[in-house]
Amino acid sequence: MSEPWEEDELVEGPVKKFLYVNRKAPYGTIYALESLEVVLIAAAFDQDVSLLFVDDGVYQLKKGQDTSGIGMKNFSPTYRALEGYDVEKLFVCEDSLQARGLSLDDLIVDVEVMKSDQISKLMDEQDVILSF
């Protein structure tokens, strides 16, 4: 008789589709860093994780962030580690990029650029949406 905690006896829960919407600039609030931490936790539990960057949230992905003047750690390189956690669905709002004068070349990771109607469809497909 096997023990209830043995791997072959474990019952896996259903995989949920989580969308994390990042709207805030990377520094000045805790939202961006908290979002990143929650994403890593969800990924560790084998959930289907997507990230969407809109509004000032697109600045979270900007290359060359220098935080020495504000005395905070630059956590932007962590976005490059997401792939190691099977978090590969990164999306950015086209209008948000354009409004801030950014292009794909300005970003630290590869993302899929989406128009508003595509974002609406993406949101409709999710089980859980968390906005930061």
C-alpha positions as CSV (number, residue, x, y, z in Angstrom):
1,M,0.0,0.0,0.0
2,S,1.4,3.4,-1.0
3,E,1.6,6.4,1.2
4,P,-0.9,9.2,0.4
5,W,1.8,11.7,-0.2
6,E,3.7,9.6,-2.8
7,E,3.9,11.2,-6.2
8,D,1.7,8.6,-8.0
9,E,-1.1,9.3,-5.5
10,L,-1.1,13.1,-5.9
11,V,-4.2,14.6,-7.5
12,E,-3.4,17.5,-9.7
13,G,-5.8,20.5,-9.7
14,P,-7.1,22.0,-12.8
15,V,-4.9,24.4,-14.8
16,K,-6.3,27.9,-14.8
17,K,-5.5,30.6,-17.3
18,F,-4.2,33.6,-15.4
19,L,-3.7,37.0,-17.0
20,Y,-1.6,39.6,-15.1
21,V,-2.2,43.1,-16.4
22,N,0.6,45.5,-15.5
23,R,-0.5,49.1,-15.7
24,K,2.0,51.0,-13.4
25,A,5.5,52.3,-13.9
26,P,8.1,50.0,-12.5
27,Y,9.2,52.2,-9.6
28,G,7.4,54.6,-7.2
29,T,4.8,52.0,-6.1
30,I,5.0,48.3,-5.2
31,Y,2.7,47.2,-8.0
32,A,5.2,46.1,-10.6
33,L,7.4,44.1,-8.3
34,E,4.4,42.5,-6.5
35,S,3.0,41.5,-9.9
36,L,6.3,39.9,-10.9
37,E,6.4,37.9,-7.6
38,V,2.8,36.7,-8.0
39,V,3.5,35.6,-11.6
40,L,6.5,33.5,-10.4
41,I,4.4,31.9,-7.7
42,A,1.6,31.0,-10.2
43,A,4.1,29.6,-12.6
44,A,5.6,27.5,-9.9
45,F,2.2,25.9,-9.5
46,D,2.0,25.0,-13.2
47,Q,-0.7,27.5,-14.0
48,D,-1.1,28.9,-17.5
49,V,0.3,32.4,-17.0
50,S,0.2,35.4,-19.4
51,L,1.4,39.0,-18.8
52,L,0.0,42.0,-20.5
53,F,1.7,45.4,-20.2
54,V,-0.4,48.5,-20.8
55,D,-0.3,52.2,-20.0
56,D,2.8,53.0,-18.0
57,G,3.3,49.3,-17.4
58,V,5.2,49.2,-20.7
59,Y,8.1,51.0,-18.9
60,Q,8.6,47.8,-16.8
61,L,10.1,46.2,-19.9
62,K,12.3,49.1,-20.9
63,K,16.0,48.3,-21.5
64,G,18.7,50.3,-19.6
65,Q,16.8,51.1,-16.4
66,D,19.1,52.9,-13.9
67,T,17.7,52.9,-10.4
68,S,20.8,54.1,-8.6
69,G,19.3,57.6,-8.2
70,I,16.2,56.4,-6.4
71,G,18.0,53.8,-4.2
72,M,15.9,50.8,-5.4
73,K,17.1,47.6,-6.9
74,N,16.5,47.3,-10.7
75,F,14.4,44.1,-11.0
76,S,13.8,44.4,-14.8
77,P,16.4,41.6,-15.6
78,T,14.0,39.2,-13.8
79,Y,11.7,39.4,-16.8
80,R,14.4,37.6,-18.8
81,A,14.2,34.7,-16.3
82,L,10.5,34.2,-16.9
83,E,11.1,31.8,-19.7
84,G,12.8,29.4,-17.3
85,Y,9.5,29.3,-15.4
86,D,7.6,28.5,-18.6
87,V,6.1,32.0,-18.6
88,E,6.4,32.8,-22.3
89,K,3.2,34.7,-23.1
90,L,4.2,38.3,-22.8
91,F,2.0,40.9,-24.5
92,V,2.2,44.6,-24.8
93,C,-0.4,47.1,-25.9
94,E,0.5,48.8,-29.2
95,D,-1.2,52.1,-28.3
96,S,0.7,52.2,-25.0
97,L,4.0,51.7,-26.7
98,Q,3.4,54.3,-29.3
99,A,2.0,56.9,-26.8
100,R,5.3,56.6,-24.8
101,G,7.6,56.7,-27.9
102,L,8.8,53.1,-27.4
103,S,9.4,50.3,-29.9
104,L,10.1,46.6,-29.6
105,D,13.8,47.5,-29.8
106,D,13.5,49.4,-26.5
107,L,12.3,46.3,-24.6
108,I,14.3,43.9,-22.5
109,V,12.3,40.8,-23.6
110,D,10.5,39.5,-26.7
111,V,6.8,40.4,-26.5
112,E,3.8,40.1,-28.8
113,V,2.3,43.5,-29.7
114,M,-1.5,43.6,-29.5
115,K,-4.2,46.0,-30.7
116,S,-7.2,46.8,-28.4
117,D,-9.5,44.3,-30.0
118,Q,-6.9,41.5,-29.6
119,I,-6.5,42.5,-26.0
120,S,-10.2,42.2,-25.4
121,K,-10.2,38.7,-27.0
122,L,-7.2,37.7,-24.8
123,M,-9.1,38.8,-21.7
124,D,-12.2,36.9,-22.7
125,E,-10.1,33.7,-22.9
126,Q,-8.9,33.9,-19.3
127,D,-10.2,32.3,-16.1
128,V,-8.6,34.9,-13.8
129,I,-7.4,38.4,-14.5
130,L,-5.4,40.3,-12.0
131,S,-4.6,44.0,-12.5
132,F,-1.5,45.7,-11.0
